[in-house]
Amino acid sequence: MTLKYGCNPHQKVAFVAAPAGASLPFKVVNGRPGYINLLDAVNAWALVVELKQALNKPAATSFKHVSPAGAAVAAPLSAVLAEAYEAQGKELTPLATAYLRARNADPMSSFGDFVAVSDIVDEATAKILKPEVSDGIIAPGYEPAALAILSAKKGGNFIVLQGDPESVRRGGLEYRELGGAVFAQERNTRVFSIEDMTGEGKEVTGQKLEGGPGPLPEGAVDDLVLASVAVKYTQSNSVGYAMGGQMVGIGAGQQSRVDCVKLAGRKVKTWFLRQHPKVLALPFKKGTKRQDRVNARVRYIEGDFTPAEYEQWKAMFDSEPEPMTDAERKDFLKTLDGVTLASDAFFPFRDSIDIASELGVKFVAQPGGSRADGEVISTAEDYGMRMVFHGVRAFHH
């Protein structure tokens, strides 16, 4: 299939092909996909297929530049989250809720994303996606009404792909040519499961307690699986924070793991502070565009305006908003609790756990295998965290 161009417009010759004797893992239903679109689509498709297999719930992800900006499974929205996500009064089927959660993990990063969902797209999901700035979607199929809505997006150029679930499970070798060298490796078909988090000997904290640490809460197990699957498809080094069936901060592609923890942690803080009463009460002028509202809320939370930027920002409101103080931010963040952190490889030092402790993290999943495992486990126990060593490294490049 010939593509518009490669990663950049000056790379004119670009196409995608299936290996001999195989077929592409998708069919084009609408639009003309580009090189990066398909890199996002193939990775995003694998993520949601694995999540659905692991947790048996509708799953969704929002991809940008070959890493997820967000991922989620279907779970009811609280009234506060519904308000923060501007979902009041909208029909929310399980799949629509999963997509809404995935898109709202980091809505600034999701601007112009590629979407993947695990189930046949219904009309409610299509209506939630319709107003968003997005390049395309991949799903196992589409209800006629949903397909009509999506095919009309972007003047009829919205990319709609139908994914093949079996393509994700195929083994064999995969190849990449780079700089005149051809690389080959066995495809990573190792998938995460609930057993990876709950099997005998997986949890490494609380072993000295009488009777052991006890079973993990059901919601925490789901979040441990969700976060581990999400970072598996994130450019390494990567970590991810999850809460309530939704990724709430993903850090991708940092050379230092602790920098990943900090980057993703900043996104967690922004996600949580979007639920602050002051943010929910911002008095936007009627007619302010959705993405402008999203960006304005984030900038209000960050608060580090230049004078010229602030003048432009406050023009979006009927009255000048009262600033959020540092004390208000800190007090609100102290209420964050029950967060899960997953890493695609071991934590080499305790510093990542120290930082995570300030973000309400109570559950951690990692492969283990560091010389510092003992210190990391001890640090987690000092903070009252429960840590699972699932033994699966998940680098992705």
C-alpha positions as CSV (number, residue, x, y, z in Angstrom):
1,M,0.0,0.0,0.0
2,T,1.5,3.3,-1.1
3,L,1.5,6.0,1.6
4,K,1.5,9.8,1.3
5,Y,5.1,10.0,2.5
6,G,7.3,8.7,5.2
7,C,7.9,10.2,8.6
8,N,8.5,13.6,7.0
9,P,7.1,15.1,3.8
10,H,10.5,15.1,2.0
11,Q,10.7,11.3,2.4
12,K,8.5,10.8,-0.7
13,V,8.9,7.1,-1.3
14,A,6.8,5.3,1.4
15,F,4.7,2.2,1.5
16,V,3.6,-0.6,3.8
17,A,3.6,-4.3,2.8
18,A,2.8,-7.6,4.4
19,P,5.5,-10.4,4.7
20,A,5.3,-13.0,2.0
21,G,2.5,-15.4,2.6
22,A,0.7,-13.1,5.1
23,S,-1.8,-10.3,5.0
24,L,-1.7,-6.9,6.6
25,P,-3.1,-6.7,10.2
26,F,-5.7,-4.2,9.1
27,K,-8.0,-3.1,6.3
28,V,-8.6,0.5,5.2
29,V,-12.3,1.3,5.5
30,N,-12.0,5.1,5.0
31,G,-9.3,7.7,4.5
32,R,-5.7,7.5,3.4
33,P,-3.3,6.6,6.2
34,G,0.2,7.9,6.5
35,Y,3.4,6.2,7.7
36,I,3.2,7.5,11.3
37,N,-0.6,6.8,11.4
38,L,0.1,3.2,10.7
39,L,2.9,2.9,13.2
40,D,0.5,4.3,15.8
41,A,-2.4,2.1,14.6
42,V,-0.4,-1.2,14.7
43,N,1.0,-0.6,18.2
44,A,-2.3,0.8,19.6
45,W,-4.2,-2.2,18.2
46,A,-1.9,-4.7,19.9
47,L,-2.3,-2.8,23.2
48,V,-6.1,-3.0,23.2
49,V,-6.3,-6.6,22.0
50,E,-4.0,-7.6,24.9
51,L,-5.9,-5.6,27.4
52,K,-9.2,-7.1,26.4
53,Q,-7.7,-10.6,26.6
54,A,-6.2,-9.9,30.0
55,L,-9.1,-8.2,31.8
56,N,-12.1,-9.1,29.6
57,K,-13.3,-5.5,29.5
58,P,-13.7,-3.1,26.6
59,A,-10.4,-1.3,26.2
60,A,-9.2,1.9,24.4
61,T,-6.0,3.8,23.9
62,S,-5.0,7.2,22.5
63,F,-1.6,7.1,20.6
64,K,0.7,9.8,19.6
65,H,4.1,9.3,18.0
66,V,4.2,5.5,18.7
67,S,3.4,5.7,22.4
68,P,0.1,5.9,24.3
69,A,-0.9,9.2,25.7
70,G,-3.6,7.3,27.5
71,A,-5.2,3.9,27.9
72,A,-8.2,2.6,29.8
73,V,-10.8,-0.1,30.3
74,A,-14.5,0.4,30.8
75,A,-15.4,1.5,34.3
76,P,-18.1,3.9,35.6
77,L,-17.2,7.6,35.8
78,S,-17.5,9.4,39.1
79,A,-19.6,12.6,39.0
80,V,-16.4,14.7,39.4
81,L,-14.6,12.9,36.5
82,A,-17.7,13.2,34.3
83,E,-17.5,17.0,34.9
84,A,-13.8,17.2,34.4
85,Y,-14.1,15.3,31.1
86,E,-17.2,17.3,30.0
87,A,-19.2,14.1,29.8
88,Q,-22.4,15.2,31.6
89,G,-25.5,14.2,29.8
90,K,-23.8,12.1,27.2
91,E,-24.6,8.5,26.5
92,L,-21.7,6.4,27.8
93,T,-21.7,2.8,26.8
94,P,-18.8,0.7,28.2
95,L,-16.7,1.2,25.1
96,A,-17.5,4.9,25.0
97,T,-16.4,5.2,28.7
98,A,-13.2,3.4,28.0
99,Y,-12.4,5.7,25.1
100,L,-13.4,8.8,27.1
101,R,-11.0,7.8,29.9
102,A,-8.2,7.0,27.5
103,R,-8.5,10.4,25.7
104,N,-8.7,12.3,29.0
105,A,-5.6,10.9,30.7
106,D,-3.5,13.6,29.0
107,P,-5.8,15.5,26.6
108,M,-3.1,17.9,25.5
109,S,-0.9,15.1,24.3
110,S,-3.9,13.3,22.7
111,F,-4.5,16.3,20.4
112,G,-4.2,14.8,16.9
113,D,-4.0,11.2,18.1
114,F,-4.7,7.8,16.6
115,V,-7.4,5.8,18.5
116,A,-7.7,2.0,19.0
117,V,-10.6,0.2,20.7
118,S,-11.0,-3.5,21.4
119,D,-14.7,-3.8,20.5
120,I,-17.1,-3.0,17.7
121,V,-17.6,0.8,17.7
122,D,-21.1,1.8,18.6
123,E,-22.8,5.0,17.9
124,A,-22.2,6.4,21.4
125,T,-18.5,5.9,21.1
126,A,-18.5,7.5,17.7
127,K,-20.3,10.6,19.1
128,I,-17.8,10.9,21.9
129,L,-14.9,10.8,19.3
130,K,-16.6,13.1,16.7
131,P,-15.7,16.5,18.2
132,E,-12.1,15.5,19.1
133,V,-9.1,16.5,17.0
134,S,-7.9,13.0,15.9
135,D,-6.4,11.4,12.8
136,G,-8.0,8.0,12.9
137,I,-9.2,4.9,14.6
138,I,-8.6,1.1,14.4
139,A,-11.2,-1.3,15.7
140,P,-12.5,-4.8,15.0
141,G,-15.6,-3.4,13.3
142,Y,-18.2,-0.6,13.2
143,E,-21.9,-0.3,13.6
144,P,-23.4,1.4,10.5
145,A,-24.4,4.6,12.3
146,A,-20.9,4.8,13.9
147,L,-19.2,4.3,10.6
148,A,-21.3,7.1,9.0
149,I,-20.3,9.5,11.8
150,L,-16.6,8.6,11.7
151,S,-16.3,8.6,7.9
152,A,-17.6,12.1,7.8
153,K,-14.9,13.5,10.1
154,K,-12.2,15.7,8.7
155,G,-14.2,16.4,5.5
156,G,-14.4,12.6,4.8
157,N,-10.6,12.1,5.4
158,F,-10.7,10.6,8.9
159,I,-8.9,7.3,8.8
160,V,-10.9,4.2,9.7
161,L,-9.2,0.9,9.9
162,Q,-10.6,-2.6,10.7
163,G,-8.0,-4.6,12.7
164,D,-7.5,-8.3,12.7
165,P,-7.3,-9.6,16.3
166,E,-5.5,-12.7,15.3
167,S,-2.6,-10.7,13.8
168,V,-1.6,-9.6,17.3
169,R,-1.1,-13.2,18.4
170,R,1.0,-14.4,15.5
171,G,4.6,-15.4,16.4
172,G,7.6,-15.7,14.1
173,L,10.3,-13.2,13.3
174,E,9.9,-9.5,12.8
175,Y,12.4,-7.3,10.8
176,R,13.5,-3.7,10.7
177,E,16.0,-2.1,8.4
178,L,17.9,0.9,9.7
179,G,21.0,2.7,8.4
180,G,21.8,-0.1,6.0
181,A,21.4,-2.9,8.5
182,V,18.6,-5.4,8.8
183,F,17.6,-6.3,12.4
184,A,15.6,-9.4,13.2
185,Q,14.1,-10.7,16.4
186,E,11.4,-13.1,17.6
187,R,8.2,-11.2,18.0
188,N,7.2,-10.3,21.5
189,T,4.1,-12.4,22.0
190,R,4.4,-12.6,25.8
191,V,1.2,-11.1,27.1
192,F,0.4,-10.0,30.6
193,S,-2.3,-11.6,32.7
194,I,-3.9,-11.4,36.1
195,E,-1.8,-14.4,37.1
196,D,1.3,-12.3,36.5
197,M,0.2,-10.1,39.4
198,T,-1.4,-12.6,41.7
199,G,0.5,-15.9,41.3
200,E,2.4,-17.5,44.1
201,G,5.6,-15.6,45.0
202,K,4.8,-12.6,42.7
203,E,4.3,-10.1,45.5
204,V,7.6,-9.3,47.3
205,T,6.4,-6.9,50.0
206,G,4.9,-7.9,53.3
207,Q,6.4,-11.4,53.3
208,K,7.4,-11.0,57.0
209,L,3.8,-10.3,58.0
210,E,2.0,-13.2,59.8
211,G,-0.2,-14.9,57.2
212,G,1.6,-13.0,54.3
213,P,0.4,-9.8,52.7
214,G,-3.1,-11.0,51.9
215,P,-4.9,-10.8,48.5
216,L,-4.5,-7.7,46.4
217,P,-7.7,-5.6,45.9
218,E,-9.5,-6.5,42.7
219,G,-9.2,-2.9,41.4
220,A,-5.5,-2.8,42.1
221,V,-5.0,-6.1,40.2
222,D,-6.7,-4.6,37.1
223,D,-4.6,-1.4,37.4
224,L,-1.4,-3.5,37.7
225,V,-2.3,-5.3,34.5
226,L,-3.4,-2.2,32.7
227,A,-0.3,-0.2,33.6
228,S,2.0,-3.1,32.7
229,V,0.4,-3.6,29.3
230,A,0.4,0.2,28.6
231,V,4.2,0.5,29.2
232,K,4.8,-2.6,27.1
233,Y,3.7,-0.6,24.1
234,T,5.4,2.7,25.2
235,Q,8.8,3.7,23.8
236,S,11.4,2.7,26.5
237,N,12.5,3.6,29.1
238,S,8.9,3.9,30.2
239,V,6.7,3.9,33.4
240,G,3.0,4.5,33.8
241,Y,0.6,5.4,36.6
242,A,-2.9,4.0,36.7
243,M,-5.9,4.5,38.9
244,G,-9.5,3.2,38.6
245,G,-9.0,1.4,35.3
246,Q,-7.3,4.3,33.6
247,M,-3.8,5.4,32.9
248,V,-3.3,8.8,34.5
249,G,0.3,9.5,33.6
250,I,2.7,7.9,31.1
251,G,6.4,8.7,30.8
252,A,8.1,7.5,27.5
253,G,11.5,7.4,26.0
254,Q,13.7,8.8,28.8
255,Q,17.3,7.6,29.2
256,S,17.0,7.7,33.0
257,R,14.2,5.8,34.6
258,V,13.8,8.2,37.4
259,D,13.2,11.0,34.8
260,C,10.4,8.8,33.4
261,V,8.9,8.6,36.9
262,K,9.1,12.4,37.2
263,L,7.7,13.1,33.7
264,A,4.8,10.7,34.2
265,G,4.3,12.0,37.7
266,R,3.9,15.6,36.4
267,K,1.1,14.3,34.2
268,V,-0.5,12.5,37.2
269,K,-0.6,15.8,39.1
270,T,-2.2,17.7,36.2
271,W,-4.8,14.9,35.7
272,F,-5.7,15.0,39.4
273,L,-5.7,18.8,39.7
274,R,-8.2,19.0,36.7
275,Q,-10.7,17.8,39.3
276,H,-10.0,20.6,41.7
277,P,-13.1,22.8,42.4
278,K,-11.3,25.9,41.2
279,V,-10.6,24.2,37.8
280,L,-14.1,22.9,37.4
281,A,-15.5,26.4,38.1
282,L,-13.4,28.3,35.6
283,P,-15.9,30.7,33.9
284,F,-15.3,30.2,30.2
285,K,-17.0,32.5,27.8
286,K,-19.7,30.9,25.7
287,G,-18.4,29.5,22.5
288,T,-14.8,28.8,23.7
289,K,-13.6,25.8,21.8
290,R,-13.2,22.4,23.5
291,Q,-9.4,22.1,23.0
292,D,-8.9,25.7,24.1
293,R,-10.8,24.9,27.3
294,V,-8.5,21.8,27.8
295,N,-5.3,23.8,27.2
296,A,-6.6,26.7,29.4
297,R,-7.3,24.4,32.4
298,V,-3.8,22.9,32.2
299,R,-2.1,26.3,32.0
300,Y,-4.2,27.4,35.0
301,I,-3.0,24.4,36.9
302,E,0.6,25.0,35.9
303,G,0.3,28.7,36.6
304,D,3.7,29.8,35.1
305,F,2.4,32.3,32.6
306,T,4.4,35.0,30.8
307,P,2.7,38.4,31.1
308,A,1.7,38.4,27.4
309,E,0.4,34.8,27.6
310,Y,-1.7,35.6,30.7
311,E,-3.4,38.5,29.0
312,Q,-4.4,36.2,26.1
313,W,-5.4,33.4,28.5
314,K,-7.7,35.5,30.7
315,A,-9.6,36.8,27.7
316,M,-11.3,33.4,27.4
317,F,-13.3,34.0,30.6
318,D,-16.3,36.1,31.6
319,S,-14.3,37.2,34.7
320,E,-10.7,36.9,35.7
321,P,-10.2,33.7,37.6
322,E,-8.7,33.7,41.0
323,P,-5.2,32.0,40.9
324,M,-4.6,28.6,42.4
325,T,-2.0,28.9,45.1
326,D,0.8,26.5,45.7
327,A,-0.7,25.6,49.0
328,E,-4.0,24.8,47.4
329,R,-2.2,22.5,44.9
330,K,-0.3,20.7,47.6
331,D,-3.3,20.3,49.9
332,F,-5.4,18.8,47.0
333,L,-2.6,16.5,45.9
334,K,-2.3,15.1,49.4
335,T,-5.8,13.5,48.9
336,L,-4.5,11.4,46.0
337,D,-4.4,7.8,47.0
338,G,-4.5,4.2,45.6
339,V,-2.4,4.9,42.5
340,T,-0.5,2.1,40.7
341,L,2.9,2.4,39.1
342,A,4.3,0.0,36.5
343,S,7.8,0.0,34.9
344,D,9.0,-1.8,31.8
345,A,12.2,-2.9,33.5
346,F,13.6,-3.0,37.1
347,F,14.1,0.1,39.3
348,P,17.9,0.4,39.7
349,F,17.7,2.7,42.7
350,R,15.2,3.6,45.4
351,D,14.7,7.2,44.1
352,S,11.8,6.3,41.8
353,I,9.9,4.8,44.7
354,D,10.6,7.9,46.8
355,I,9.1,10.1,44.1
356,A,6.1,7.8,43.6
357,S,5.3,8.0,47.3
358,E,4.4,11.7,46.9
359,L,1.8,10.7,44.2
360,G,-0.4,8.4,46.2
361,V,1.2,5.3,44.9
362,K,0.2,2.2,46.8
363,F,0.8,-0.6,44.3
364,V,3.9,-1.2,42.1
365,A,4.5,-3.7,39.3
366,Q,8.0,-4.4,37.8
367,P,10.0,-7.3,36.5
368,G,12.7,-7.2,39.3
369,G,16.2,-8.3,38.7
370,S,18.2,-5.3,39.9
371,R,21.1,-5.5,42.4
372,A,19.2,-3.0,44.4
373,D,16.0,-5.1,44.6
374,G,16.3,-5.5,48.3
375,E,16.6,-1.7,48.9
376,V,13.7,-1.0,46.5
377,I,11.5,-3.5,48.3
378,S,12.4,-2.1,51.7
379,T,11.7,1.4,50.5
380,A,8.3,0.4,49.1
381,E,7.4,-1.3,52.5
382,D,8.5,1.9,54.3
383,Y,5.8,3.8,52.3
384,G,3.2,1.1,52.7
385,M,3.3,0.1,49.1
386,R,2.6,-3.4,47.8
387,M,5.1,-4.4,45.1
388,V,4.8,-7.3,42.5
389,F,7.7,-8.8,40.7
390,H,6.1,-10.3,37.6
391,G,9.4,-11.2,36.0
392,V,8.7,-9.8,32.5
393,R,10.9,-7.1,31.0
394,A,9.0,-5.2,28.3
395,F,11.4,-2.9,26.5
396,H,9.9,-1.4,23.3
397,H,11.9,0.4,20.7
